[in-house]
Amino acid sequence: MRAGLIVALWAVAAILIVSLVVLPISLQAHLVAGLTVVACMIIIKFFRAQGIWRQIALALGTAIVLRYVFWRTTSTIPPITEVANFIPGFLLYLAEMYSVMMLFLSLFVVSSPMPSRKPPQIDPHNLPTVDVFVPSYNEGADLLATTLAAAKAMTYPEDKLTVWLLDDGGTDEKCSSQNALAALQARERRAELQALCAALDVRYLTRARNLHAKAGNLNNGLEHSTGDLVAVFDADHAPARNFLTETVGYFTADKNLFLVQTPHFFINPDPLERNLGTFQTMPSENEMFYGVIQRGLDKWDASFFCGSAAVLRREALQETNGFSGVSITEDCETALELHSRGWKSAYVDKPLIAGLQPDSFASFIGQRSRWAQGMMQILRYKFPPFKRGLKLSQRLCYMSSSMFWLFPFSRFCFLVSPLCYLFFSLEIFTASGGEFFAYTFTYMMVNFMMQNYLYGRYRWPWISDLYEYVQTIYLLPAVLSVIANPSKPTFKVTSKNETMDESRISELGTPYFIIFGILLLGVVATGVRVWAEPYKADLTLVTGAWNILNLIVAGCALGVVSERATRRQSHRVRVERPCRFVMGDEIIDAILRDVSVGGARVHVPPSVEPRLKKGAAGTIEFQPFANLPVQHLPVEIRKVGMDDDGLLLGCRFMIEKAEHRKMIADLVFANADQWSEFQKNRHYDIGVLRGTLWFFMVAFYQTGRGLSYFFGLQRIGSSSPPAPSVAAAIK
């Protein structure tokens, strides 16, 4: 009975789809049909219907998208004889078809993603040996000490776990550089890190020359190690204690598995989140990828290596002579090669590491440029759709992952197309204002609803548009350069643990203000054209509305490139952990409220205030998450204050030996559940309407903030107030 109902529902959906796409209907009928589909999708979403109903909603949305494609293809492209109109018009058409193709690839990948996995049981008598690689280039000893200490503290038998620091900043090539100062710094770095590794019982390894960047560094580690499995952590990615217990079991359960990838969780906001003030309330950009897309790829056995927070099988890597280094994104390239050889991958949807994102907008753009250029190299050299050995589903998945980075072309076309008409009277879209509005409006509404179905709790409306816009300005020339010369890009390490000492406009910010000014002139041009050509007012107003949407996104971007100052040297993590504060012979029961690699805030009873002064030394006693004795970490009181719960001490850790590094790693990074809880608090579906309202209000505020920076109205050196909590107000 139930199977018959499902077949009937699919039959009805198929008939509706065919009817909506090909039947000639009036403009009014199309508008009614489109709005009816949107209403159906809203109703299904309101009742949180899943399974077949969710698929039907997406299928109905697909019908409207296909009808829009049919209309665009058959009715709107300018005649080829009108060259001035045809060229920009056809480029806009290609940009739209690219977006539609990416939407359909997304539907294939994530319409029904893999549920979260449960780790297989581990046989304690048959555990594989594990080498942990921490590749480094220019990171400081303090940052590396935290990651190495956390890696060393992972729950795993000591005789089966070896932690390696792979130092590419102290190679023989660097130590013997003709630049005397650079050579001295490299030798000092090598000596410092060798001493650190000896104190932490970690192996230090460098090499003769810096060949093939990170891939070459990792391959050098493979040559000098023998573990059955290899775990890779970036220099700023500290693992939780249970990282290996949550991942190693998959390899014993499946002998054909080459990779177990886990999410990248970040304890600091990226530049957009920091400058917009959304880190605590809105899902981060990377959560859409790790929360939905990687699970979708996992369903098709196409989840790929992301460079860190992963475990790989040595036997598989030996087939490809180690990590692939043709492109500057060695992680995805390595996974592509191994998938094509029949090896399998698995994705564990649980954050088990905590790392750092780029703090400055310039570093953010540099990181994304490397990703985009690397994926373009993979597309050029490997071309996943025709890669021998891949299954059809894997071809489509890798096609989606690599072709995504062509978005700067489509985003650029969407930005300049309305200006072609408003400034130069180029008719790149042959349709009346009514037709343009009816077809485009229903298409956009359905597109927003489909995106909300796929990513609702992980990506709010318009946020993808903002991220893509701010990257397009610099990624477009970067992608063009690698298409022209795929061997040109070289691996550049992303800056980590930066400090932002003053509020300022990013050194990359000028083009965003210029573009905002041009779009603002487009608004003026709209008014002029409506007054001068009233007989074309409908088309002019619709095109002007398109330009205003671009202006809103561009205005929000002004806030993104207006960097807020931050005085904090290390990023705090909220905790609620009992401890004792010891000062001399006095022992005080206390609670840790938040911690960082540099210090902690501790709550103590107000009655002890007279005895606790700034500059006083003491010790924090706490119980580690592992079954270990009570630890004693020396601290210095830097600040004493009061809040509603009592006396609040701001303490700085007094690091005197390597054991203290391990204690700090336990306090900050040992508990993976805190990362999941933090993400869970941000994962709610704001909805298309509320999300749009929220974004427009944020954009209005950030436009004003960005212009105040530009005209010098913002006091330099101060941290501007955060954006109003609009999301909280309308939630």
Summary of the structure (lengths in Angstrom):
residues: 731
radius of gyration: 27.8
end to end distance: 40.8
largest distance: 91.9
contacts: 2473
relative contact order: 0.10
helix: 55%
strand: 14%
